[in-house]
Amino acid sequence: VDADGDGKADLIGLETNGTITLAKGTGSGFTNYHTISSGYGDYVNNSRLKAADITGDGKADLLAVESDGSLTLAVGTGNGFTNFHKVATGFGEYLTGSRLKLADVTGDGKADLIALENNGSLTLATSTGDGFTNYHTISSGYGSYVNNDRLRFGDITGDGKADILAVETDGSLTLGTGTGDGFKDFHKVATGFGTYVNDHRL
């Protein structure tokens, strides 16, 4: 994600000691690895920390799914995070697994919240810049993806709206084009990813 707001994606690592390492993107790699935050030991062995630009200022923010089911937002400074505050509650059922994602689905420059529900539907909550609103179902039929982490969201087509990419069990990749409030035109874009099906390596 773009942590420093220069338009190039940086690398953020959650270390086993609970610190966060930032490496600046150069456009063809990463440099200047350094610690920007600490105290995240509770999040090391799960998928409860998310990084994306929720506020819309060009710098990636941090969203934490807390053990009580609340969501904490920390605003990105470009070289760390500040202003930790609660922005939502009621997400207890998402503590395990990787069913919450952040991506700019609507195309307004702010990362929205996408939840893969137990019934296989996708819920979108649009970013207000300081939380989320307008929770509604945008797609269904993803039941086979609920118990793993084979769905990815990001702007692949370059139109400013996040698309959906599915790693299928046969090792192929399916792309669904983002409409701003859902996905359409599902089609295979690659094959040969069978070794990545059962983990989080894509």
N, C-alpha and C positions, 0 to 999 in steps of 0.2 A: 504494500500500500504506500501511497505518497505521504510520508510522515512530515516532511519539511516544506511541502507546498511548492516545490520547484518544477512540478509536472512530470517527474520521473519517480517510478515506484522504488521504494526503499525496502529493506529487509528488517523485520522485527522478530527477534527470537526470545521466547520465554525460557529462561535457563532453569536448570533443575534446582538451583538455590533460591528461586523465586524472584530473581532480578529480570529486567527486560533490557535486551541489547538492541541497539539501533545501528544499522549499517547503511550509509548513504548510497543511493543509486547513482551510478555514473552515466547511465545510458547503455553500458555494455558490461556491467558488473557492479560490485559493491566495494566501498572503502570506508575508512574511519569508523571501525567497529568500536562502540563505547556503550557503557551502561547509562540508561536514562531514567530508570525507575526501579524500585525494589518493593518487597513485601507481598509478592504474589504467590507465595508457596502453596496456598490452598488451591490454586488453579493449574498446577503443573501437570497433574495426571488426568485431566479432563479437557473438555472443549468449551469451557465457560467464559473465555476471554475472546472478544472479537475486536478487530481494528478496522475502521472505515470512517470516511468523512461524513458524519451525521449532521454536523452544524452547517456544512456548506461553505466553509471558508478556505477550502483547498488543502487543509491539513487533516490527516487521519486522527480520529478520536478513538477512545477506548470504551467498549461496552462490556460490562461484567454481568453474568447471570449469577446472582448470589444464591447461597444455600437456602435462603428463606423464600426464593422464587421472585425476588425483586430484581430490577435491572438498574445498575449504576452506570452513569455516563461520566467520563472524564474527558475534558476538552483538550485537544492536542495543541501544544504550544509551538510545535515545529521541532522540538528537541526534548520532549517529555509530555507530561499530562498534568492538568490542574483542574480545580473546581469539580471535585468528585461529588456527585449528588444523585439521588434516586429519581428516576424518570418513569418507572412503571412497576407494577406488582402483579402477582398471579401467574408467574411462569414456572412454578414448581415442577410441573410435569416435563419440563425440558432440561432438567438438571443433568440427566444422563443422555448419552447419544450426542448427535451433532445436528439436531433438527432446527436450530435457529441460525439464520444466515443474515448478513448485511450486504446490500447492493442497491445501487440507484436504479430502481425499476421504473420510476415515473419520468426520469430524465431531467429533474430540476436541479441537479447538482448535489443533492443531499441523499445519503444512504438510507434506504428504507429497511424495514424488518420483514423477513420472510420466514414463516414457520411451516415446517412439514408436519402435518397433523397425523395422529394415529390412524385416522380413517383414509389416509392417502391423499388428502386435499392439501393445497397450499393456501395459507393465509398471508395476505399482504397488509402491513401497517405502514402508512406513509410517514416519513419524517417531518416533524415540525421545525427541526433545527435544534430542539431541546427535548426530544421525546418522540412519541409515535401516536398516530391517530387514525381514524377511519379503517379499523380492522375489518377485512372482508375477504371472502374466498375468491381466488382468481383462477384456480385450476384444480383438477382432480385426476384421480387415476394413478397416483404415485405410491400405492400401497407396497409394492415390492421394494421400494427404497427406504422404508421407514426404519428398518432395523440395521441400517448400515450408513455409510457416508458417501454415497455415489452421485449426489447432485451438487453442481457448482453454479454460481451465478456471477456474471460479469459482462461487460459490454464487448462482445466479440465482433459484432457487425460494425461498430464505430458510429452508431447513430445517437449515442448518449444514453440509451436505455439498456439496462442489464438484460442479457439473454440467459437461457438455461442450458447447461451442458450436463448430460447424463452419461456416466460410465456404466455401460451395460454389462450384464453377467457374461456375455460372450466376448468381452474385451473391446467392443466397438464404442464409439462416442456418438451420441445423438445430440444435435443442436436444435433448440427451439428458439425462434426469434422473438425478442421482447416487443410487446405492443405498447408498453406504458402502463398496462393494467392486466397483464397476462402474457401468454406465449402462443405462438402459432408456427406453422410451417416446419414441423418436426422432421428432421432428415439426418441420415448418417453422414458424418464428416470425417471419420477416421476409424481404423481398425488396429488390432494388435496390442491392446492395452490390458490383456488378460492378467498380467502379473500385478496390476494396480487395483484390481477389483475389491480386495478385502482389506484395504487399509486407507490411509489418508495421504498418499504420496503424490497426488495430482492437485 
